[in-house]
Amino acid sequence: MCDGLKTVRFLSATCPSFGTYSSFAFCKSPSTTDYKAPDIIVPVGSYNSYRNSNYWFLSNSITKIFEYKLTVSTDAVTSIKATNAVFNGNINLIADSPIVSHGFCWNSTGNPSVNDSKFDIGNILSTGVYSYSVTNLTSGTKYYVRAYAINGEVTEYGNEVSFTTATLPSAAGKISGLQTVCQGQNSVTYTVPTIDNATFYIWTIPSGTNILSSSNSITVNYSSTFSSGSIIVKGYNDFGDGASSTLAITANPLPSNPGTITGSTSVCQGESSVIYTIPNITNATSYSWTLPSGATGTSTTNSITVNYSKFASSGNITVKGHNDCGNGIATSLPVTVNQLPVISVTNKTVVCGGSVSLNPTTSYSGSGTPTFLWSPATGLNDVTIANPTATVTSDITYRVTITTPNGCSTSYNISVKIIPMEKPQIGIVSVNSSNKNIVVWNKPVTTGIESYSIYRETNTSDVYDKIGSVPYSDLSIFVDNSSNPDVKSNKYKLSIFDKSGQESSLSDPHKTMHLSINKGQNNTWNLIWESYTGFTPSTFNIYRGSSLSSLSFIDATSGSSNQYSDISSPSGDVYYQLEVISPTLITPSQVNSSLQKTKESESTILVTYNSSRSNVATNSVELKAPTIVVYPNPVKNELRIDFVGGSTFEILNLMGLIVYNGNLNNSNTVQTSKLSTGIYLIRFKTGNTFEYRKIVKE
């Protein structure tokens, strides 16, 4: 008995005998009448023989009877690639004739046979599955395949199965992008045309790295050491790679590492034209320099000239090479910028011959003490001190150079400008013994005064003409030889001409007193006068005499008076004169202090002046000595001579030679344009008397 038997194959064309219990030969279980017999396979043409056989019990429950023959089936194709795949078949039944050949046949049109492409595996003795891996297929092509087996003269085919080979990506096109790059260049884009059938792109960059990208474009960053390589790309899908495309890349190098900067590492604020140099940098087409704060200079070469301002500070000088690919590595040189003193100066003004402290203000916080040097030395008391005193007679500019202990120097200019001197003051005006007005003043000890100019009021009020000058070296007295005190008083002013050619303002005026008298009753004489101008007199002293040489004090009156009556005057000739006392003592002086005497006219003792006298008013009819007035003095082209009485005159040079002579007839004008510049004497003769006047020819 055969529990679980499914199929029984018989090779004989007639049904064999199974004995007495044949009807139970294929029962599933002997204890039941529910027979589930297996299928019976019999040779072709013997179906009826087995069906009608009396050797076994046949019932509706017995399995079917089949005539068997060779059967083949085709299974699905597996492992499909672009050019290969695995065919699968199955031999289901084998007839009584042996299988001499089996395999697969295929084509691209359908219903393939052994006359198409095939692969024959050979004979086989048993049923079952079999496979074959086919190569050299064409990608992207639909194929039809059948399994087959040959049993004698009969070829049995399995069912037809179709499949399509995979499609590989197309060959990559030309890569576009930079073929020459710079070392260290970033974000360089390369692109290839879209590759058909590619689901991904495999990029190989010069570093040797493969990058799987979904894009036909890639961005590459090059290292600073890159020299050459290739960009490669190919398409990729699940079935394989397409043909690749290559683009050769070369790199332009960055500038090489720089060498050492040479140049001063310790400089001074304000120092200029300091040169720094670096050896030529390989691959550099230009150079980029940076400087410390407050330093200036530009250069694109391996050398730079630097100017340090007065406010520059310490820092680094840095340089790096540059070319079209960018900058190389920078190198630096530390530079110490040494501090300069901060100087504040104020320009000065001073009168000619005066002194002034230059007095610059200096601020220096460094170590040690700075030194000073002034130039020029003209007029300075010391050129090596911080605050010298300058005594000058003309405008001048001094330059002070201050040097710190570390050798840094800075210079500043201080200008000293000559300004006009303050106006001088007349000490006193008076009438001298020669009956001429004199102007007397005190003069300071100075080297800056060239001369004093004397001005007299004209016939127009407050309008003054210059009537003469007195060198500073002469006695500070001026005799107005053109004055006539008996006729009128005169008002005078004084100015200073310094050695720089500047004139001061005019002094306050001083005016002489003019005295006149008239006869009263009996022996009374009435005195009337113009008061003194220049200071306020407190008292008028009145002098009287019977001659010029016998004048003596008789009385005084208030400084506010301008008249007086002498009621006790003696009979006969009488002479009067007024005097006021100056609140200031005036001592005329000369530069030559050893000189004890000087001349006003012929001979005057050098005295201290403390009073002013008026003209002498008299009732005498005695003729007075001729009065001679010479002006202007100094003279240029024309000399005027005024006189009372007659005289002859001669002009003598300092050698005593007569250069001109003439006669005076009340007035005379002498042309002096042909006289040489210098000092001359005019000698006047009246009777047996000689009188001299000195003139200066400009």
C-alpha positions in Angstrom: 0.0 0.0 0.0 1.3 3.5 -0.8 -0.1 6.2 1.3 0.5 9.7 -0.2 1.4 8.5 -3.7 0.5 11.1 -6.3 1.6 9.9 -9.7 2.4 6.5 -11.2 4.0 6.2 -14.6 3.7 3.0 -16.7 6.2 2.4 -19.4 4.3 -0.6 -21.0 1.7 0.0 -23.7 -0.6 -2.7 -22.1 -1.8 -2.7 -18.6 0.1 -5.2 -16.5 -1.6 -7.7 -14.1 -1.6 -6.8 -10.4 -2.9 -10.1 -9.0 -5.9 -10.8 -6.9 -5.8 -7.5 -5.0 -5.1 -5.3 -7.9 -8.0 -3.2 -7.1 -6.3 -2.1 -3.9 -3.0 -1.4 -5.5 -3.4 2.4 -5.4 -5.7 2.8 -2.4 -4.8 5.5 0.0 -5.8 3.4 3.0 -6.9 -0.3 3.2 -9.4 0.4 5.9 -11.6 2.8 3.8 -13.5 2.6 0.7 -12.7 6.3 -0.1 -9.9 5.7 -2.6 -7.7 8.6 -3.6 -5.5 6.9 -6.1 -2.7 8.8 -7.8 -2.7 9.9 -11.4 -1.6 7.2 -13.9 0.6 8.2 -16.7 0.8 5.8 -19.6 2.6 5.8 -22.9 1.1 7.6 -25.8 -1.6 5.4 -27.5 -2.2 3.1 -24.6 -4.9 5.1 -22.8 -7.7 2.8 -23.7 -5.7 -0.3 -22.9 -5.3 1.0 -19.4 -8.7 2.4 -19.1 -10.4 -0.8 -20.1 -8.1 -3.2 -18.2 -9.8 -6.0 -16.1 -6.7 -6.4 -13.9 -7.7 -3.8 -11.4 -10.6 -2.2 -9.9 -11.6 1.0 -11.5 -14.0 3.4 -9.9 -14.9 7.0 -10.1 -12.6 7.6 -7.2 -9.5 6.4 -9.0 -7.2 9.1 -10.4 -7.1 10.0 -14.1 -5.1 8.2 -16.7 -2.8 10.4 -18.9 -0.8 9.5 -21.9 2.6 11.0 -21.2 5.1 12.7 -23.5 8.2 15.1 -23.1 7.1 18.4 -21.6 9.2 21.6 -21.0 8.4 24.9 -19.4 10.2 28.3 -19.5 10.6 30.3 -16.3 11.0 34.0 -15.9 14.4 35.5 -16.9 16.4 36.6 -13.9 19.5 38.8 -13.3 18.8 40.9 -16.3 21.6 43.3 -17.1 22.5 45.5 -20.0 24.3 42.7 -21.9 23.6 39.6 -19.9 20.8 37.7 -18.2 20.0 34.4 -16.6 17.6 32.1 -18.5 15.6 29.6 -16.5 13.8 26.4 -17.7 12.2 23.2 -16.3 11.8 19.7 -17.9 8.6 18.5 -16.5 8.1 15.0 -18.1 10.4 12.7 -19.9 8.9 10.3 -22.4 10.2 6.8 -22.9 12.7 8.1 -25.4 15.8 9.7 -23.8 16.4 13.5 -24.0 19.4 13.9 -26.3 19.5 17.7 -26.1 18.1 20.6 -24.1 18.7 24.3 -23.5 17.3 27.8 -24.5 16.7 29.6 -27.7 16.0 33.3 -28.1 15.5 36.2 -30.5 14.2 39.8 -30.6 11.3 39.1 -32.8 9.3 36.5 -30.9 8.5 32.7 -31.1 12.1 31.8 -31.0 13.3 28.3 -32.1 16.5 26.3 -32.2 17.2 28.0 -35.5 17.7 31.3 -33.6 20.2 32.1 -31.0 20.5 29.2 -28.7 22.5 27.5 -26.1 22.5 23.7 -26.0 23.3 22.1 -22.7 23.2 18.6 -24.0 21.4 15.4 -22.9 19.7 14.9 -19.5 18.3 11.9 -17.8 16.0 13.5 -15.3 13.4 16.2 -15.0 14.0 19.4 -13.1 15.0 23.0 -13.5 18.0 24.3 -15.3 19.6 27.7 -16.0 22.0 29.5 -18.3 23.7 32.9 -18.0 23.6 34.5 -21.4 26.2 37.3 -22.3 26.8 39.6 -25.2 23.2 40.8 -25.3 22.4 44.2 -26.6 21.4 46.7 -24.0 18.0 48.2 -24.1 16.7 45.4 -26.3 13.5 43.3 -25.8 14.2 39.5 -26.2 12.0 36.5 -26.4 13.2 33.2 -24.9 12.0 29.6 -24.7 13.4 26.5 -23.0 13.6 23.4 -25.2 14.4 19.7 -25.1 14.8 17.2 -27.9 13.5 13.6 -27.5 14.6 11.6 -30.5 13.0 13.3 -33.4 10.7 15.4 -31.3 11.7 18.9 -30.1 9.5 20.2 -27.3 9.5 24.0 -26.5 8.5 25.6 -23.3 6.3 28.6 -23.1 7.7 31.9 -24.5 9.0 34.5 -22.0 10.1 38.0 -22.9 12.4 40.5 -21.2 14.3 43.7 -22.0 18.0 44.2 -21.3 18.9 47.1 -19.2 20.1 50.4 -20.8 23.5 51.8 -19.7 24.2 55.5 -19.5 25.4 57.2 -22.7 29.0 58.2 -23.0 29.8 61.4 -21.2 30.2 64.5 -23.4 32.9 67.2 -23.2 33.5 68.7 -19.7 33.3 72.5 -19.7 35.2 74.5 -17.0 38.6 76.1 -16.3 41.5 74.0 -17.4 44.0 76.4 -15.8 43.3 77.2 -12.2 45.1 78.8 -9.3 46.5 77.0 -6.3 44.0 77.5 -3.5 41.3 78.6 -5.9 37.8 77.7 -4.6 34.3 77.3 -6.1 35.4 76.4 -9.6 32.4 74.9 -11.5 32.6 72.1 -14.1 29.7 70.9 -16.2 29.0 68.0 -18.6 26.0 67.8 -20.9 23.2 65.7 -19.5 24.0 62.0 -20.0 21.1 59.9 -21.3 20.0 57.1 -19.0 22.1 58.3 -16.2 20.5 58.4 -12.8 23.7 59.6 -11.2 27.1 61.0 -12.2 30.4 59.8 -10.9 32.9 62.6 -10.7 36.6 62.1 -10.0 38.4 65.2 -8.9 42.2 65.8 -9.0 42.6 64.8 -5.3 41.6 61.3 -6.4 38.2 61.5 -4.7 35.2 59.9 -6.4 32.0 61.8 -5.9 28.6 60.4 -6.6 26.3 63.2 -7.6 22.8 63.5 -9.0 23.9 66.6 -10.9 25.8 67.0 -14.2 27.7 70.0 -12.5 30.2 70.0 -9.7 32.1 72.7 -7.8 35.7 72.0 -7.0 38.0 73.6 -4.4 41.7 73.4 -5.1 44.3 73.1 -2.4 47.2 75.5 -2.1 49.5 72.7 -3.1 47.6 71.5 -6.2 49.8 71.3 -9.3 48.0 69.2 -12.0 45.4 66.5 -12.4 42.2 65.6 -14.2 38.4 66.0 -13.8 36.7 62.7 -14.9 32.9 62.1 -15.2 30.7 59.2 -16.3 27.0 58.3 -16.1 25.7 55.6 -13.8 22.5 53.8 -13.3 21.4 50.5 -11.7 22.8 48.6 -14.6 26.3 50.0 -14.7 28.5 52.9 -15.8 28.6 54.7 -19.1 31.8 55.8 -20.9 33.7 58.5 -19.1 35.0 62.0 -20.2 38.2 63.5 -19.0 39.4 67.2 -18.7 43.1 67.8 -17.9 43.6 70.5 -15.2 46.8 72.4 -14.5 47.5 75.0 -11.7 49.2 78.3 -11.7 51.2 78.5 -8.5 50.6 81.1 -5.8 53.6 83.3 -4.8 56.1 81.3 -2.8 56.7 82.0 0.9 58.6 85.3 1.3 62.0 85.7 2.8 63.1 88.2 5.5 62.4 91.9 5.3 65.5 94.0 5.7 65.4 97.6 7.0 65.5 99.7 10.1 63.7 98.2 13.1 64.0 101.3 15.2 63.0 104.7 13.7 61.8 108.1 14.9 58.5 109.8 14.6 58.8 112.2 11.7 61.6 110.2 10.0 61.3 109.9 6.3 62.7 107.9 3.3 63.3 104.7 5.3 63.8 101.9 2.8 62.6 98.3 3.4 63.4 95.4 1.0 62.5 91.7 0.7 64.2 89.2 -1.7 62.2 88.6 -4.9 59.3 86.2 -4.2 59.0 83.4 -6.7 55.9 83.5 -8.8 55.0 87.0 -7.5 54.1 89.6 -10.2 53.6 92.3 -7.5 53.9 92.9 -3.8 51.4 94.1 -1.2 52.8 96.1 1.7 51.1 97.2 4.9 52.6 99.7 7.4 52.3 100.7 11.0 49.7 103.3 11.9 50.9 106.8 10.9 53.4 105.5 8.4 52.9 106.2 4.7 54.4 104.7 1.5 53.2 102.7 -1.5 55.0 100.1 -3.6 54.2 97.1 -5.8 57.8 96.0 -5.9 60.0 94.2 -3.4 61.2 97.5 -2.0 59.3 100.3 -0.3 60.2 103.8 1.0 58.4 104.6 4.2 57.7 108.0 5.8 56.9 108.1 9.4 54.6 110.9 10.5 55.1 112.8 13.8 52.2 110.7 15.1 53.3 107.3 13.9 53.3 104.4 16.3 55.1 101.1 16.6 53.8 98.2 14.6 54.7 95.6 11.9 55.7 96.1 8.3 54.1 93.3 6.4 54.6 92.2 2.8 53.2 89.3 0.6 53.6 88.4 -3.0 50.7 88.7 -5.4 49.8 87.3 -8.8 46.7 86.7 -10.8 46.0 83.7 -8.6 46.0 85.8 -5.4 48.2 86.5 -2.4 50.9 84.4 -1.0 51.8 84.0 2.7 52.8 87.3 4.4 55.9 88.0 6.4 56.4 90.7 9.0 59.1 92.9 10.5 58.4 94.5 13.9 59.3 98.2 13.9 59.7 100.4 17.0 58.7 104.0 16.4 60.4 106.1 19.0 58.5 109.1 20.4 59.4 112.7 19.5 59.0 115.5 21.9 55.8 117.5 21.4 56.7 121.2 21.1 54.4 124.1 21.3 55.8 127.4 20.1 54.5 131.0 20.0 55.9 133.5 17.6 57.3 136.6 19.4 57.3 140.3 18.9 59.9 142.7 20.2 61.1 146.2 19.6 64.3 146.6 17.7 67.3 145.9 20.0 65.0 144.5 22.6 65.1 141.1 24.2 62.6 138.3 24.4 62.5 134.8 25.8 61.7 132.3 23.1 60.2 129.9 25.7 59.0 126.9 23.7 56.8 124.3 25.6 58.2 120.8 25.4 56.4 117.5 26.3 58.5 114.3 26.3 57.6 111.2 28.2 60.4 109.0 27.1 63.5 108.1 29.2 66.4 110.6 29.5 66.6 114.3 28.9 66.4 115.8 25.4 69.0 118.3 24.2 68.4 121.6 22.4 70.1 123.3 19.6 69.1 126.7 18.2 70.1 128.3 14.9 71.1 130.8 13.8 73.0 131.9 16.9 72.5 135.6 16.0 71.3 137.5 19.1 70.9 134.4 21.3 72.5 134.3 24.7 72.9 130.4 24.6 72.1 128.1 21.7 72.0 124.9 23.8 69.4 125.7 26.4 65.6 125.2 26.3 64.7 128.8 26.7 67.3 131.2 25.3 66.9 135.0 25.2 67.0 136.7 21.8 68.1 140.3 21.4 67.4 141.3 17.8 67.5 144.4 15.5 65.6 142.8 12.6 63.0 140.2 11.9 64.4 136.8 12.3 63.3 133.2 12.4 64.9 130.8 14.8 64.8 127.0 14.4 65.1 124.8 17.5 66.1 121.2 17.1 65.3 118.9 20.0 67.0 115.5 20.1 66.0 112.7 22.4 68.5 110.3 24.0 67.7 107.7 21.4 68.7 110.1 18.6 65.3 111.2 17.4 65.1 114.9 16.5 62.3 117.3 15.7 62.6 120.9 14.7 60.2 123.9 15.0 60.5 127.5 13.9 59.9 130.5 16.1 59.6 133.9 14.4 60.6 137.1 16.1 59.1 140.1 14.5 60.3 143.7 15.1 57.4 146.0 16.0 57.7 149.8 16.3 59.0 151.0 19.6 56.7 152.8 21.9 56.5 156.5 21.3 59.3 158.4 23.1 58.7 161.2 25.6 60.1 164.7 25.3 61.8 165.6 28.6 61.6 169.3 28.2 61.6 172.1 25.6 63.3 175.5 26.4 65.0 178.5 25.0 68.8 178.3 25.2 71.4 181.0 25.7 71.6 181.5 22.0 67.9 182.4 21.9 67.0 179.1 20.1 64.5 176.5 21.0 66.0 173.3 22.3 64.3 169.9 22.7 65.8 167.6 25.4 64.9 164.0 26.2 66.2 161.0 28.1 67.1 158.0 25.9 67.2 154.4 27.0 70.2 152.1 26.8 69.5 150.0 23.7 71.1 148.7 20.6 67.9 149.1 18.5 67.5 152.9 18.0 69.0 154.4 14.9 68.0 158.0 15.5 65.4 160.4 16.8 63.3 162.5 14.5 62.1 166.0 15.7 58.8 167.4 14.4 57.5 170.9 14.8 53.9 172.1 14.5 53.3 174.0 11.3 51.1 177.1 10.9 48.2 174.5 10.8 47.1 173.2 14.2 48.2 169.7 14.9 50.0 169.3 11.6 53.7 168.6 12.1 56.7 168.7 9.8 60.0 166.9 10.4 62.7 169.5 11.0 65.7 167.3 11.9 67.0 164.1 13.4 69.6 163.2 16.0 71.5 159.9 15.8 71.2 157.7 18.8 75.0 158.0 19.3 74.7 161.8 19.7 73.7 163.8 22.7 69.9 163.7 23.1 69.5 167.5 22.5 68.1 169.1 19.4 68.6 172.8 18.8 66.0 174.3 16.5 68.1 176.8 14.7 65.2 177.8 12.6 63.2 178.9 15.6 62.7 182.5 16.7 61.6 182.5 20.3 61.3 186.3 20.4 58.5 186.1 17.8 56.5 183.0 18.9 56.5 179.8 20.8 56.7 176.4 19.1 55.2 173.0 19.8 57.4 169.9 19.2 57.0 166.1 19.0 59.5 163.3 18.9 59.7 159.9 17.2 62.1 157.0 17.1 63.6 155.4 14.0 64.9 151.9 14.9 67.6 150.0 13.1 65.0 147.9 11.3 63.7 151.1 9.5 60.5 151.4 11.5 59.3 154.6 13.0 57.4 154.8 16.3 54.4 156.9 16.9 55.0 160.6 17.7 55.4 161.6 21.3 53.1 163.8 23.2 53.7 167.5 22.4 55.8 170.0 24.4 55.5 173.7 23.7 57.9 176.5 24.7 56.7 179.6 26.6 56.5 182.9 24.8 56.9 186.0 27.0 56.0 189.6 26.1 56.0 192.8 28.2 54.4 196.2 28.1 55.0 199.4 30.0 52.6 200.3 32.8 52.4 203.5 34.9 55.6 204.8 36.3 58.1 201.9 36.6 55.6 199.2 36.2 56.1 196.4 33.6 53.3 194.0 32.7 54.3 190.5 31.7 52.0 188.3 29.6 52.9 184.8 28.4 51.8 181.6 26.8 51.9 178.7 29.3 54.1 175.7 28.9 52.6 172.6 27.2 53.9 169.1 28.1 53.4 169.1 31.8 51.3 171.3 34.1 53.4 173.9 35.7 52.8 174.4 39.5 54.7 177.7 39.6 56.1 180.3 37.2 59.4 181.7 38.4 60.1 185.3 37.2 63.5 186.6 36.5 64.6 190.2 35.9 67.8 192.0 35.1 69.3 195.1 33.6 71.2 192.9 31.1 71.1 189.4 29.8 73.9 188.4 32.1 72.3 189.9 35.2 68.9 188.0 35.3 67.9 187.0 38.8 64.8 185.6 40.5 62.4 188.3 41.7 59.1 186.5 42.3 56.9 183.5 41.5 53.3 183.2 40.5 50.8 180.3 40.3 51.0 177.8 37.5 47.5 178.7 36.5 48.5 182.4 35.8 49.6 183.8 32.5 50.4 187.4 33.5 52.3 189.3 36.1 52.9 193.1 36.8 56.3 194.2 38.1 55.5 197.3 40.0 59.0 197.9 41.4 61.0 197.7 38.2 64.1 199.8 38.1 64.4 202.6 35.5 66.4 202.1 32.3 66.9 198.9 30.4 65.1 195.9 31.9 65.1 192.2 30.9 62.5 189.5 31.9 62.4 185.8 31.6 60.0 183.0 32.9 61.0 179.6 34.2 59.0 176.4 35.1 60.4 173.5 36.9 59.9 170.0 35.3 58.6 167.2 37.5 61.2 165.0 35.8 65.0 165.4 35.7 66.3 165.1 32.1 69.9 164.2 31.5 71.0 164.2 27.9 73.4 161.3 27.1 75.7 159.9 24.5 76.7 156.4 23.7 80.3 157.4 24.5 80.0 157.8 28.3 83.6 159.2 28.5 82.6 162.3 26.7 82.0 165.0 29.3 81.2 168.0 27.1 79.3 168.6 23.9 78.4 171.6 21.8 75.0 173.1 21.5 76.2 176.0 19.4 79.8 176.8 20.4 80.3 175.5 23.8 77.8 174.2 26.3 78.5 172.3 29.5 76.7 168.9 29.7 74.2 169.5 32.4 71.0 168.0 33.8 67.9 169.8 32.7 65.1 170.3 35.2 63.5 173.6 34.0 62.3 175.3 30.9 62.9 179.0 30.2 61.0 181.4 28.0 62.5 183.9 25.6 63.9 187.1 27.1 61.6 190.1 26.8 63.3 193.5 27.1 62.7 197.2 26.5 66.4 197.5 25.3 66.9 198.9 21.8 70.5 197.4 21.7 71.0 195.4 18.5 71.3 191.7 19.2 73.8 189.4 17.5 72.7 188.1 14.1 70.6 185.1 14.3 71.2 182.4 11.8 68.8 179.6 10.9 69.9 176.6 8.7 67.3 174.0 7.6 66.5 171.3 6.7 69.2 169.4 8.4 69.9 166.7 7.2 69.6 168.2 3.7 69.3 166.6 0.3 69.1 169.0 -2.6 68.3 172.5 -1.2 69.5 174.2 2.0 67.7 177.3 3.3 69.5 179.9 5.4 67.5 182.5 7.3 69.2 185.3 9.3 68.9 188.7 11.0 71.6 191.1 9.9 74.2 190.6 7.2 76.9 188.0 6.8 79.0 186.1 4.4 79.3 182.3 4.7 81.4 179.4 3.4 80.8 175.6 3.4 83.7 173.5 4.4 84.2 169.8 4.2 85.8 167.9 7.1 89.2 168.4 5.5 88.8 172.1 6.0 88.4 172.7 2.2 85.9 175.4 1.1 83.4 173.8 -1.3 81.0 176.7 -1.5 80.9 180.4 -0.5 78.3 183.2 -0.7 76.7 186.3 0.8 73.6 186.6 2.9 71.1 189.3 2.0 68.2 188.6 4.3 67.8 185.0 2.9 69.5 182.7 0.7 68.9 179.2 -0.9 71.9 177.0 -1.5 71.7 174.1 -4.0 73.4 171.1 -2.3 72.5 168.4 -4.8 76.1 168.2 -6.1 77.6 167.9 -2.6 78.8 164.4 -1.7 77.1 162.6 1.2 78.7 163.5 4.5 79.1 166.1 7.2 79.9 169.7 6.4 80.5 173.0 8.4 79.0 176.3 7.5 81.1 179.2 8.6 79.4 182.6 9.0 81.3 185.9 9.4 79.7 189.0 11.0 82.3 191.7 11.4 85.2 190.0 13.2 83.0 187.3 14.6 82.7 183.7 13.2 79.8 181.4 13.9 79.5 177.7 12.8 76.7 175.4 11.9 77.0 171.7 11.2 74.9 170.1 8.4 74.5 166.5 7.2 74.2 165.9 3.5 72.1 162.8 2.7 
